[in-house]
Amino acid sequence: MLVKETGITVFGVCLMYDGFLLSQNGSRLKNGGLHAKMARQSAVSLQTPLHFPSSSRENGKHRVAHKGTWNSCHPASPEEQQGNGHSVLRKAPWAVLSYLTASNKQKFLYSTRPFLKRAALVLTYVILLMYFRLWIMGGSMPAFSEQDNPASFSPYLLTRFLTYSYLLAFNAWLLLAPITLCYDWQVGSIPLVESIWDLRNFATLILAFVMLLLCLHCFVAFKKLEHREILVGLLFLIFPFIPASNLFFRVGFAVAERILYMPSMGYCILLVHGLNKLCLWLNKWGITAMSFSALLLLLFSWKTVKQNEIWLSRESLFRSGVQTLPHNAKVHYNYANFLKDQGRDREAIYHYKTALQLYPRHASALNNLGTLTKDMAQAKEYYSKALQLNPQHNRVLFNLGNLLKNQGKKDEAVLLLRNSIQYGPDFSDAYSSLASLLAEQEQLKEAEEVYQAGIQNCPESSDLHNNYGVFLVDTGSPETAVSHYQKAIELSPGHHVAMVNLGRLYRSLGQNKDAEVWYKRALKVARKVEILSPLGALYYNTGRYEDALKIYREAASLQPSNKETRLALAQVLTTMGQAKEAEQMLSHIVTEGAECLECYRLLSAIYSKQENYNKALEAIDKALQLKPKDPKIISELFFTKGNQLREQNHLDKAFESYKVSVDFNPEQAQAWMNMGGIEHIKGNYITARQYYEKALQLVPNSKLLKENLAKLDRLERRLQEGRGRG
């Protein structure tokens, strides 16, 4: 708290109060102690029999001078010698001035030395704290916008003066009656006072009148050296509030309840003092005033409890702002941000639009609204409006750049992302997005430079290190990628994405044990499908089918609607011989309307293993009806169809399927070999040899092909021998 502007003013309060005590001690000089001492000195020099008492009497009470301090100074002022009837406004300053201009400088310095030491120590603390605060802020003052403090951005001096004055009265009312409280009072919470005829100016005048009375009371009380509590109360009430008053510099809020914490101390002092005076004045009715005060204290305590409940969670806090100040655009914006984070997009969109209705120049609301809009054209319009309001909004530049990137306008996207980095050099996501886009354009050197610049400007970004690791893996530097994955995990020990990526890297390097370790470590952070799936694949590919089955069952239970997880589970079940359960699972997936090509392929394999070739062929035909675009996948499907037809002895149809398969993928060696086999069976040995030799070119080490060619050679020799005998 002491580092904040309002908190650091407590040192100023201490110094002012210390100075007040100094002036009070100086004012005691007028009460006779010093007169007595000087009179005795005069009597000795003149040898007159005059005697003065060694102690003074003030207001009917004896007061003994402090030892060695204030009463050994200088003669009283001429005004004091004339009597005590002058006003305190003349006596009190004269007492201080006369003390500070004493002829005995050594005694003056000796008596004020403790105060000077305290003042020097306090000033040292203030300087150190201010330096620490400036260091935290990067050596510069924060930049505020119009929505933070609308009055300070008004071009009219009268509006600024009237609004600032009214804000003083508004804060005083919050202390007096904290009925309407909100965590944020920005953007329209308090309309500007633009005219002297505004009725709210009466509140300002009332506050000025009350403060004037309190100050006059302080001056009057100074005469009797009493009622210090009033001065202390005013010091704590006014002095800590000065930095928030816009008097010396612009602040980033219109009203902030946090800045009233310290002024509330002064308010409590004044309130208790006033209550005490009221009870004395009411005499026998004082108990009634105390009862009323106790009731008021209970009500405020209940208000505190209810207010604490609001601060229990982020949702309750932001929702309370909307309920308390529905005309405040900022609270709608904050609540929309919370709803967006919770995935409640429809409600978030409503509150973003409400914020824009209340404050149409809210660029960040337009930006976030664009991210939630599924219509790309509408999103682009939101981003464009936001950039018109704030051309240097790096988040808008980033989002618009990504949108254009997805639309294929990569050159424009690169420009926008570079601008995003320019206006927000500490925005790590912009570096990752720009580097990824440059990598897609095969500008690998520039992409690496962007990653390195991002790591230099954002060294604490774990996501940037993780993304750079992915880039290094793709560009053939897995060893360097390992260090960046580990750095990402070091910066963020819960970064399970980097752990999974590191596990996949070790898996690709054949280090299955290390891969398993990182997968399991990621699972300690979160039991998510994206972590379970690669671990299940590791178990499946290494023959640990029981472990794979357990992992995939857990993944399927976490996301029952995830078809990829259920497909992998069905594949494990099929491998383990639990074909019935796998068939039921696959049938359920395809009946949901999901276009799952792999489901039909796996169903075809299950039916083929059960020798139900008609169903197997039907499953393949359904897969082909999905019209996949990858030629290799189409080739595989026609190859599988040819196998089913061959099992049913439909050799001609099977041959046609194999032929289509090699048309889509000429490197399908097995299809060439099967075509040769069909021609071999039909007795077309020359054609069969051509197909066999084509397949042998693709797989020169195939023993089966060599055996088929050897059989073909033997058959041809027999035919030649038979013809020779004939």
N, C-alpha and C positions, 0 to 999 in steps of 0.2 A: 504493500500500500504506500510506503514511503517513497517509492520510485515514481509513482503517479504524480501528476501535477498538483492535484488537490491534497495528496498526502504529504508532499514535501513542504507544504506551507505550514505544517505544524511547527517546524523549526522557527519560522517567522513569528508565529504566535508566542512561542517560548521567549524569544528575544524581546518582543514588544511587552510582554508581561513583566519580564525582568527589568526592562527600562521603566515600566510603570512603578515598580517597587522602589527603584532608584529615585524617581521623582517624588515619591511619597516621603521617603526618608529626608530628601532635601527640603520638602515643605515643612517638616517638623521644626526647621530652624526658626520659624517665626513664633514659636510657642514659649520661648523664654530661656531655655537651657543655655543657648549660646550667649544670650543677653547677660545672663548671670555671670558667665565666665569672663566676658569682656568687662563687665562692670567691676568685678573683683580686681582684674588687672589694672583698671583705671584708678581704683581706690588705693591700690598699693603705690602706684606712681604719684598720686596726689596726697597720699597719707591722710585720707579722710576716713572717718569711722563709719563708712557705709558697709552694710552686710547684705549679701544676696543669698537666697537659698540655692543649694547645689542641684536641686531637681526642679523640674518644671511641672506646671499643673495645667492640664488642658481638658476642657469640657467637664470639669469637676473631678478629674481622675489624675492621679500622679503618674507620670510617664518618665521612666529612667532612660537615659540616652544609651544607645548601643556603645559597647566598649571600643574605643579607638576608631570610630568610623565617622558617622555623619555630623555629630554635634561639635566637632573640633575643626570648624571650617572658617567662616567669614561672618562679617556683621550682617545684620538684617537689612532689608531694603528700606528705603525712606518711606515707602507706603506702609510697611509693617509697623514702623515706629509711630505712625499716625493713628494706628488703631486697627481693629479687626472688622471694620464695617465695609471694606471694599469688596467688590465682587470677586468670586473665585476665578473668574476668567482673567483677572489681573494678578491675583496672588499666586496661583499655582505655577504659571509659567515663570514668574519672577523668582520663585523659590528654586526652580531647576536651573535657571540661567545664572542666578547669583552663586549657586553652588559650583556650577561648572566653571565659573570665572573667578574662583577663589584665589586669594593672593598666595596661599600656601600650596604651591603646586605639588610638592613632594607628598604632603598628606593626602591631597586629592588623588594622585596616582596610586598611593598605597591603599586607599579606601575603595577605589574602583577597580583594583587589580583583579579580584575574583570575577567581577562582571565581565571585564575585558577578556579574561581567559575563557570563560564560558562562551562568550560571543565568538571568539576566534575558533573554538572547537566546533561550535554549531555551523559556522560558515564553512569550515573545512568539510564537515559532513555533507553539507548542501552541494558544494562543488564536486565532491566525489560522486554523489548520487546523480547529479545532473550529467556528469561525464559518462557515467555508466548508462544512463538513459539514452544519451546521444549515441553511444557506441552500439547499443541494441538497435537503434533506429537507422544505423548505417551512416551517421553523421549528417543527416538531413531531416528537415521537418516533414511530417506526413502531408500528403496532398489530399484535400477533401473535395467533394463534389457538391453540387447544388442540393441533391437529395439528402445529404448529410446535415446541412445547416442552411436552409433556404434563405433565412434572413440575411446572412452574411454575404449572399450573392445578389441581393437586391441592389439595383443601380441608384435607388433613391435614399438619400441620407435620412430623411424624415421617417421612412419605413423602417430602416435599420434601428434608428434611435427608439422609436415607439415600440417596436417588437422586442428589442433587447430589454427595455424597461419593463414591458409586460412580463417577459420571461422571469424577471426577478420576482415579481408578484406571484407568478405561477409556481415557482419553486418554493416560495414562502408558504403558499397554500398547501403544497404537497407535504411540507413539514407539519403544518397545523392540522390538516385533515387528509391523511393518506388514504382516500377512498378509492379513487381511480388510479391504479398502478399498472404500468406496462414495462416490459423489458426493453422496448425500443420506441422512442418518440420521434422518429424521423419522418420525412416525406408526407407533409400534410396533416400531421397529428395536431399541430397548433397553427391555424391560419395566420398569415402575416397581418400585423396591425398597420394599415396603410393610410389611416385618416385620424385626425385629432378628434373626430366625432365618434370614433369607435367606443362603445360603452366599456370595453375592457380597460380603457385608460383610467377609469375610476379606481380599479384595483391597483393600478400603479400609483395613483395619488394617495390612496389609503396607506399603502406600504411606505411611501416616502414620509407621510405624516407620522406614522408610528415610529419609524427609525429616527426621525428628528427628535421626537419626544424622548426616546431612549438615550440618544446622545446627549441631550440637554440634561437629562437626569444624571448621566455619568459625570458631567462637569460639576453639577451641584454636589453630588456625593463626594467628589474629589476634595471639596473644602473640609469635610468632616473626617476624611481619611477612612471612609467606610463604604460598604456596598461594593467591595471588589468583585463580587460575583457578577454584577451587571457588566462590568468592563470585560471580565473573562468570558462571560457568555457572548458578548458582542464580538470579541476577538475571534472566538471559535466559530461564531455564526457567519461573520463577514469575510475574514481573512482567507480561509480555505476555499471560499467560493470565488474569489477574484480571478484565478486562472480560467474558470469556466464561464466567465461573464462576457467574453468577447471584447473585453476592454483593451487588452494589450495585443492579442493575436486571435486569429480565427480558430475556433474549435470544431470538432467533427460531429457535433450533435446540437439539437435544439434544446432538448431537455434530457438529462441522464440522471436517474435516481441514485446511481452509485456515487455521484459527486456530492450528495447530501448526507453521506454517512458522517463525515467530520462536522459539517455545520449543525447536524442534529445534536451533537454534544453541547454546543452553545445554546441551542434551542432548549434542551432539557434543563440546563443551568438556569436560564431565564424563566422557564416555566415553573420550576420548583421554587425559585425566589419569589415569583409572583404569587404562587399558591400560599407560600408562607405569609406573605404580607396580607393576602386576602383573609386568611384564617385569623390573623391578629386583628384585622379591621372589623371582621364580622363578630368577633368575640364569642358569644355563646352559640352563634350559628356556624361557627367554624367546623363543627362536626359534620354539618350538612355538606359543606364544600368538600371536606375530605371524602365523604361517602360518594359524592358525585365524581370526584377524581378517581376513586377506586373503581367505580363502574366504568368510567372512560378507559382506565388502564386495562380492565378485563376485555373491553370491546377491541382495543388495539391489539391485545394479546391474541384474541381470536382471529383478528385480521392477519396477524403474523403467521399463525398456524395455517390458515387457508392459503396465504401467499407462498409458504414453504411447500405446500402440496403442489402448487403450480410448477415449482422448480424441480420436482422429483424426476421428471423425464423431459426429453427434448420435445416429444409430441405434445405433452400437456402445456409446456411453456409456449410453444408456437401457436397452439390452438387458443390459448388464453389471449394472446395478442390480437388475434382475429376477432374474438368475442368482445374484447375491451375497446379496441380502436378499429372498428370496421372500415373507417375512412383513411386508414394508414396503409399506403401502398407497400411499405417495407415489410410489415407483418404478414401480408398476403404473400409476398415474394418468399419470405423465409419459410412459411408454412408449405408453400408449393415445393420448395427445395426438399423439405422433409418428406413430403408425399412422393416426390420423384425418387428419392433414395429408397423408399419402401416399395416401389413398384406400383403405386396407386396413380397411374398416369392420368386417368380421366379426371380425378379430383385435382391433381397438380395443374393440369391445363386450365381448369376453371379458375383457380386462384392466380395463376400467371396472367390470365386475361383480365381478372379483376384488378390486379396491380397495375396493368397497363391502362385500364379505364381511369384509375385514380391518378396515375402519373404516366402519361403516354411517352415520355422521354426515357423510360427505364430500359436501357440497352441490354442489361443482363437478363431481364425478364424475356425480352424478345429472343435472346440467344438460347435460353433454356427451353422456351416454347418451340423453337426450331428443332431442338434435339428430340423433343417428344412427338413432333409431327411426322406421321408416316408418309404424307404426301411430300415428295421431294420438291416439287414446284413451290408449295406453300412454305416449306422450310427455307428454301432459298430466298423467298420474299422476306421472311422474318429476319434472316441474317443480313440481307441488304439494308433493311430499315435500321437495324442495330448499328451497322457500319456508318450509315448516314448520321446517326446521333453521336457515335464515338468511333472515328476511323482508326483509332489506335487500340481498340479492344482486342487483345491478343486471343482471347477465347473464341470470339466470333470469327476472327480470321482463321483460326485453327479448324473450327467446325465447318465453315464454308469451304475451306481448302479440302477437307476430307470428303465433303459432298461432291465437289467437282471432280475429285479423284475417282469416286465411285461412278460418276457419269462419263468417265473416260477423258475428261478435259485436264490432262495431266500437267500441261505447261502452266495453265492458270492456277492449278492447285499448288504447284511448286512455288510460284510467286507469292501466293497468299500465306503458305506455310513459312516461307522465309520472312515475310513481314511479321508473322506471329512471333517468330523467334526474335526479331529485331525489337519489337515493343514489349516482349516478355522473355528476356534471356534466361530466366530461371524456370521457364515452363518446359519441363522435361518431355511431356507428351508430344509437343511440337517437333522436337528433335527426332523422336522415334518415328513419327508419321512421315516427316520429310525424308529421313534416311531410308525408310521402307519404300517410299515412292521412287526415290532415286535408284534403289536396288532393282526395282521392277523395270526401270528403264535401262538396266545394264550399266548404269553409271556407278560402278562399285567403288571407285576411288573417292568420288564426291560423297557417296553414302557413308563410307568409313570416316571421312573427315567430319561429317555432320555428327556422327556418333561420338567421336573423340571430343568435338567441341561441346557437345551436350554433357559428357561426363566431366569435362573441365568446369563448366558453368553450373552443373547440377551434380556435384560429387556424391550427394546423399540420396540420389534417386536410385532405388533398387530396381524399379521397372526398367530404367534405361540400361543398366548393366545386364539385366536379363535379356532385353531385346537385342542388345549388342552381341550377346552370346549366341542367340539364334542366328544372327547375321553371320557370325564367324563360322558357325557350323555349316551354313549353306554355302559359304565361300571356301570351305576346305581348310579351316584352321580350328579343328576340334580341341587341340591342346590349350590354345589361348582362350577358347570359349569356356573351358572348365574354370579358369581363374575368375572370369566375369560372373559366371553362375554362382560361384562360391562367394564373390564379393556382394552380390545381390542378397544372398542368404545372410551374410554377415551384417549388412545394413538393416535387413528386415528378417529376423529369425523365423517369422511366420510366413515367409514368401513361398508358399507351396508350389506355385507355378514354376519358379526357378528350380525347386527340388525335383519336380517331375521332368523338366527339361534336362536337368543334369542326369537323372536316371535314364532317360531315353538316349542321351549321348553315350553313357557307359554301355547301354544295351547295344548300340550300333558298333561300339568298339569291341564287343564280345566280352565285356566285363560284367557278367550277369549278377555276380554277388554284390558288386558295388551298386549296380542299378537297383537291385532289390532293397538294399539298405536305404537308398534315397527315396524310393517309393514308400517304404514303411515309415520313414521319418516324415514324409509329407502327410501320411495318413494320421500321424499323431497331431498334426495341426488341424486337419479337417477331413472328415469321412465323406469325400465327394466322389461322384461318378468319374470325373475326369482324372482322378488319381487311381481309383480302383481299376478302371479299364486297362491302362497300360500294365499294371501289375498282374492282372488276370491274363493278359496276352503273353507276358513273360513266362508265367507258369505254364500256359498252354503250349507255347513253342518249345519249352524245355521238358515237356512230357510230364509235368506235375498236374495231372488232370483233376485230381481231387481238390488241390489247393485252388486251381483255376475255377472249378465249379463253385466252391465256397465264396470266392471273391465276386464272381459274376452274379451269384444269387443275392449277395448284399447290395451290389450296384443296382440290380433290377428292383429290389425292394425300396431303394431310395428314390428311384425315378421309374415307376411302373409304366409310364407312357413313352419312355426312351426306347425306340425300336432298335437302335444300334446295340444297346446293351442286351436286350432280349434276344437279338439275333446271335450275338456272341455266345450267350448262354445256351441257345439252341444248338449251336455248333459244338460246344463242349459236350452237351448231352448226347448228340449224335455220335461223337467220337467215343464216348464211354458206353455206347450201346443202348442208351435210353431214348430210342428213336420215337417211342410213342409220345412221351412228354414233349420232346422237341417238335414233333409234328403238330401237336395241339397248340403249342406256343406260336409256331409259324403261321398256322391257319388263323389263329386269333389276330395276329398282326395284319395279315392281308385282308381279313374281313373288316378291319377298322377303316379301310379305304386308303391305307398308306401305300404309296407306290414303292414297294420294297422289292427291287429286282433281285437282290441277294437272297431274299426269303424264298422266291420261286426257284432259284438255283439250288438252294439247300434242300427244299422240298423235293425237287427232281432227283437229287442224289439219294434222299431217304427212300423214295418210291423205287428208284432203280435198285437199291440194295435189297429191298423187299421183293424184287422182280415184278413190281407192278409198273410195267413199262408204259402202259397207256396213260396212267396218272403222271408218270414222270415226263412223258412227251407233252401232256397238257400243261404242266407247270412251266416247261420251257417255252411253249407257245405264248403263255401269258406274260412271261418275261420279255419276249420279243415284241409283244404288243405295247410295251412301255416305251419303245423306240429310243433306246439308249444312243447317245451321240458318239461315244468312244468306239472307234473301229475295232480295237482289241477286244472289248467286251462283246461286241456283236459277233466277232469271230469265235469267241469262246462259246457263246450261246449256240451258234449253228454247229459247232463241233460237238457240243453235248447232245444236241438234237440228232445229229448223225449217228452218234453212239446208240441212242435209244432206238432209232429206226433199224440200225444194224442188228441189235439184239432181237428185234421182231422179224428179222430176216427180210426187211424191205431194203434190199441192197441198192436198188436204183435210186430210191429217195434218199437213202443214206449218202450215196455218192454225191448227189446234188447238194446236200447240206454241207458236206466236206468241201465241195468246190466253192460254195459261197463263203465258207470260213476262210479259205486261203485267198479268196479275192479281197477280203477285208484285211487280212493279215498274212502276207506271203511267207512269213517266218514261222507259221504254224506247222512245225515239222510232223507232229502226230497226225494231223489231217492229211498231209501228203502221203504219209506211210499207210494210213487207212485206205486212202483212195487206191494206192498201189495194191493193197491187200484185196480189195474188191475186184480190181481188174485181174489180179492173180487167180482169184477163185473162178472168175468167168473164163479164164484161159487166155486173156489178152496179155500175154507175157511181155510183149514189146512195150506196150503202154504201161504195164505194171512196173517194168524196169525203170522207165523214165521217172515215174513217181517216186520209186525207191531211191533212185540216185539223187533226185531233188531233195528228198528228206535227209539223205546221207550228207549232203553238202551243209545242211544246217546243223546236224548232230553227227559229226564224223565218228564219234566213239560209241555209237549205239550198237550194242550187241544184237538186239532184236532185228534191227535193220540188216545187219550183216548176215544173220541167220536166214532172214527172208530172201536176201539176194542169193545166198548159197543154195537154198531150196529151188529158187527160180533157175539157177544155173544147172542144177541137176535135172530139173524137168526139161529144160531146153536140150540138154545133151541126150536125154532119153528120146526126146522127139526126133532129134537128128539121127540117132542110131536106128530108130524105128524106120525112118524114111530111107536110110542107107540100105537096110535089109530089104525093104520093099522094092 
